[in-house]
Amino acid sequence: MPTAYVLINCDLGSEEEIINQLKKLPGTVEVSGVYGVYDIIAKVKSDSMENLREAITWQVRKIDKVRSTLTMIVIEGQGENKK
């Protein structure tokens, strides 16, 4: 299943509002505020790479007060626990 981590910069003081909006989006698996260069990290999954791209482009990046994003697409099968 295509997965991405999206690092988000947002307007000062809007972190909690954006985190709450991200949690409502379909495909959002995990959201956390972070310290450092970025303000929020979100883990997003979808049934296809095209749907993943569209979710990030048209949903995550369009949230009000999101200034910029950096998207890292996960390489499927690499680093997974094999049982």
N, C-alpha and C positions, 0 to 999 in steps of 0.2 A: 504494500500500500504506500503510495507516494507520501512522503513526509518532509516538512520543512520547519526550520527554526527561523523565526522572524524577529530581528532585533529592531526596536522601535525607539525613536527620539520623539518626544512630545513637548508641548508647551508646559512651562513650569506650573506645577500645581494641578495638572489635569490627569495625572497618572491613574488615580483610583477610578475616575470616570471612564477612561479608556480601557482599563482592565475589565471593568464591568461590561462594557460593550463587547469586548473581545470574547468574553466567556459566553455570550449569547449567540455567537456566530457558529453555524454548523461546521464541524470539522476542527474546531479549536479543542485541543486535547488538554493543554496545560498553559497557564499564563502566570507570570511572576514579575514583580517589580525587581529591578536589579540596580546595584551601584556600579558606577564606572561611566564609560563613554555613552552607553545606551541606558534608557530608563526602564524599558519593559522587554521581556522575551516571551514569545508565544510559540508553542508547538502546534502545528497545523497539519492535519492529515486529510486525504481525499481519495476517492476511488480511482482517479486517473490524474496524470500529470497535467493535462489540460484544465481539469476542474480545480486542481491545486493552484495553478497559475492564476486562474480567473478569481478564485477566492481571495488570494493575496492582493491582486491588482485592483479588483472592484469592490472588495469588502474591507479588508484590513487597511489598505492605504487610503481609503476614502473616509475613514473615521475622522470626524472633526477634531482638530488640535493635534493630529499626528503630523509631525514635521518631516520626518524621513524614516526610511526603513532599509535594512540590509537583510536579504533573504539568503539562507543557506539550505540548499536541497540535500537531503540525506541520501547517501549511496546505499541503495537497498542491498541487504545481505552482508554488508561489511560491519563488523563490530557487534553483530547479534550473538546472543548466547545460543549455542547449539546444544540441544538435549537429545 
